[in-house]
Each structure stands twice: as structure tokens, then as C-alpha cells.
Amino acid sequence: MSTLFISDLHLSAERPHLIEQFVTLTRGEARTAEALYILGDLFEAWLGDDAVLPDLVPVIEALKALTESGVPVFVMPGNRDFLMGEGFEAMSGATLIDDPSVIDLYGTPTLLMHGDTLCTDDVIYQQVRAQVRDPQWIAAALAMSVEQRIETAKQMRAQSQAHTQSTKEEIMDVNADAVAEALRRHGVTRMIHGHTHRPAVHSLEIDGQAASRIVLGDWYQQASLLRCSATGCNLSQPLSGTTKK
């Protein structure tokens, strides 16, 4: 048996084939897993637990069926779906986990992160992140009507796309010092994260110790999946049966 890790699915009505792919995973390989971890951005946008869009209902139902089958699911909110709360947990059966979190992965303490906090060179992004994670901002957002939230999400997405197009790729990637500091702070030598959409396994040396950083890919094209067991971790993409669209 293995533990599965995915991130950056960005599920939405605009990509129904990805919703189908995710449902297939929950009905297939995930049913025999020890656990499924989703490290941020499961959804393109989560408008709040009281505003689940109809197209996302199959995702919630798939998670509920998986957890009811006995497979624990852990979800780390990302920069697109940080409004998930207790209502999401009740609907899906999944457990929300903090960013960052450390787990014992087959005897190896492993740091789990979404990954955006490691991109410290992107000062503008970090400023926006701090703003939207402020409790007052969140309360104001959840007080809006669903229609207002949809419009706000569209505006924020447009601003994000404009920022991405005008910013150098290396600035939007993780900062090496931030990675090293996170590993030191949590006393671990392995990290798993997403966000950057650059799947890879990086070998590092931190204070004379060998370390690794495993980056999960997105699901736009590659449907990246990390399988970890007692014998090690294997990062693969695409998932079996993935259709690129």
C-alpha cells in the first residue's frame, strides 16, 4: 500500500475532464491507498462552504465516498481555496490540515506545504497573500452574496494572470534560502509541496545533511501524482488515462 499526494488540480466547470479524472482516481487507485493528501488548490476557486457551485458537487461526493470507504483524506488549503472550513470537512469527510504540517511518512518526518510561502522573491504575491488571509478580509468576503464572490474571484484571477505574465519565472519560483530555513525550522530533511507547477525531485544539502524537496505538478496538463511507500517515493505524470485538453 502507498500514500498518495496531489496538488494544484484547479478543478472547475471550465475543465470537466479534470473533475472526471479526479473522480476516477477516488474510485480506483485511491481506494487501496493508506491515505490521500491534497496539498492545496484542489479547486480553481472555493467561494465558501455555503456557496458550493453545482459543477463541484461531484468532487465533494467523490471525497465523501472515498472517506466513507475507510481511506483518510487530508486537504491543505492553497492560494485558490483558502476559504474552506468546517463545512467543507462535514460535506466531504476530509480533514483540513495546516500549512505547513509535518507527518511521519513511513519513518521519515516529512514537511508538507502548499509551497507559495516559499516564493519569497515574489514580493507582490506575498503582500496579496497576507491581505486575503487576514481574518477581517475573509469575514468581509464571506459576507458578500454568492454573485459578488464570483465576480471578486474573477477579478482576482485576472489580476493574478496579469502578474504572472509580467513577472519573471525565477521570481515566482521558490527561494532556496526559504526552503533551507523551512527544513531547519521543522527539523526535517524531506519536503513535499506544490504551487509552482514544476514537478521534480531536488536533492539538497542542508547543514551537511542530505535532504530532498519533492515538487508536485499541476493537473492542467500532467495530472501529477506522488506515490510514497516504505520503500520510497515515486513522482509520476501523467496519471493513467489522463487526457490533455
N, C-alpha and C positions, 0 to 999 in steps of 0.2 A: 504494500500500500504506500501511497505517497500523499504529500501535502501540496496543494495547488495554489499558485499565486498568479493573479492577473491584475491589470490596471488599465486606466485610460481607454475604456470601452466607448465612452461618449455616446451611449445609447439614446436614440431619439426617433421621432416619427420619420425624419428625413433618411434614416438608414435602417429600414425594416429588416434587411438581410442580416444585420448585426444582432438585432434582437432575436431573430430566429437562430443564429449561431450560438448565442448565449443560452437560449432555452435548450438547445441540443446538448450543450456542454453539461447543463444541470441535470439533464435526463440520462446522460451517458456516463462519460468518464468520472464526473464529479460524484456520482452515486457510490463509487468504490473508493473515494478518497478519504483520508483521515480528517481533512478539513479543507475548506476553500477560503483563501484570503483575497479580498479585493482592495487594492491599495490606492484608492482614490479615483475620482472621475468615472464612476460606473455610469453616470448619466451625463449627457451634454449639459443639462441644467436640471436642478431639483428646486422647484418653486416653493417647497414647504410641504410638510406632512399632510396638510389639509388641502393640498392642491395637486393631487396626482393626476397627470394627464392621461386620458384613455389609452393612448398608444403605449404607455409604460406599465399598464396593468399586467400584461403577460410576464414582464420581468419580475414584478413583485410576486406573482403567483408561482413562478418558477422557483424563486428563492424559498418561498414558503413550503413548496413541495419537497425541495431538497432538504431543508432543515427538519421537516417532519419525518423524512426518511431516516434521520439519525446522523446526518452529516452536519457538523457545525460550520457556520459561515460567519466570517468576521469582515466587517466593512470599515475601511478608513475613509472618512470624507476627504474629498480633494478640493481643488480650487473651483470646480464647477458644481459640486453638490454638497457644499458645507452646511446647507440648511436642513440636512437630515437630522432627525431627532428620535425621541422615544416612539413617536407614531410610526416612523419607518420600521423601527425594531419590531413593534407589535404586528404590523402588517406582513412583514417579510420573514420573521423568525430569526433574522440575522442579528448579530451583536456588533454595535459600533465600537471601534477601538480608537484610542488617541493617536495622534501624530505628534511625536514618534512613540513607538511601542517596542519593547524588547520581548522576544519569545525564546523559549528553549526549543530549537529545531533539531531534533534527533541528537541532543547532547551538545549542540553548538549554540551559544547565545547569539541571537541574530536581531539586528536593529531593523525595524520596518518603518518606512517613511513614505509619504506621497512623493516627496522629492523637491517640491517647489521652494521650501525654505533653504535649500542648499544653493539655490541660484542667486547668491548674494550680490553678484555683479550687476544684476538687473534691478537697479535701484527703484525705477518707476514701478515695476511689478510689485516689489516688496512694499512700497508705500500703499498701493491699491489693496494689496492683500491685508495689510494691517487695518485699513479703513473698513473693509467689508467683514472682517472678523470681529469688529467692535460690537459688543452687546447692544448698544444703542442703535447702530446701523441695522443689525439683524432684527431688532424689535420693530423698527420702522418699516423694514421690508415685509415682514410678516403681517403688518397691519394693513398693507395695501390689498386691493382687490386682486383676484387672480389675473384679470386682464392687465392691470397695472404691472404686476410682477412679470408677466410675459413680455410686455413692452420694455421693462427695465432690463430683463435678461438679454433681449435682442440688442439693446443699446450697449450693454457691457460687452457682449460678444463682438460687436462691430469695433468697439474701442480696442479690444484685445487683438483682433486681427490686424488692425492698423498698426498697433505697437509691434506686433510680430514682424510685419513686413518692413518696418523701418528700423529694426534693431538687428545688429549683427548676431549670427547664430552662437558664436562663442560667448557672448554676454548672457544669452538665455540658458546656457548650459550650467552645470553645477560648478561651483568654485572648489578647487582642490583643497584649500585650507579649511573650508566649511565642512567638507567630507571628513577630513582628518580630525577636526575638532569634535564632530558628532560621534565618531568612533571612540575617541578618547573619553568624552564625557560619559558615555554609556558603558565604557569598559568592555567593548566587544571588538571582534576582528572581522565580522561579516555584516554587510548591509544589503538590504533589498529595497529598491524604490522604483517609482515610475516617473511620470510627469514630462520628462524630456523627450519621450518617444524615440529614444536611441538605444534599442536593445543591445546589450553587450555584457560580458563578464570581465571586469577590470581587476587585475592583480595589483595590489598596493603593498607598500611597506610603511608601517606606522610605528615610530619609535623602536625600530629594529625588529618588529614583529610582522610576519606575513599577514596580509588582510585581503579581503575581496569586497568588491562592490558590484552587485548584480542589478542591472537596469532592465526593467520590464518594458516591452514595446507596447505601442498603442494597438487599437483594433481597427483603425481606419482602413488599413491595407493588409496588416500582417497577423492580426489576432494572436498576439504573443502569449505564450503560456510557459510558466516555470513549474517544473515538477521536482520536488525535493523528497528524498527518502533517506534511510540510514546510510546509504552508500554514496550520497552526494546529490547535487542539483544539476538539472539539465534544462537549459533555456531553449525553447523551440518556437519557431514561427514558419509558416502559419499553422494554425490548428488544422487537424484533418478535416477536409471538406470545406474549408474556407473559400468563399467566392469573393474575388476582388471586384469592387464596384465603386 
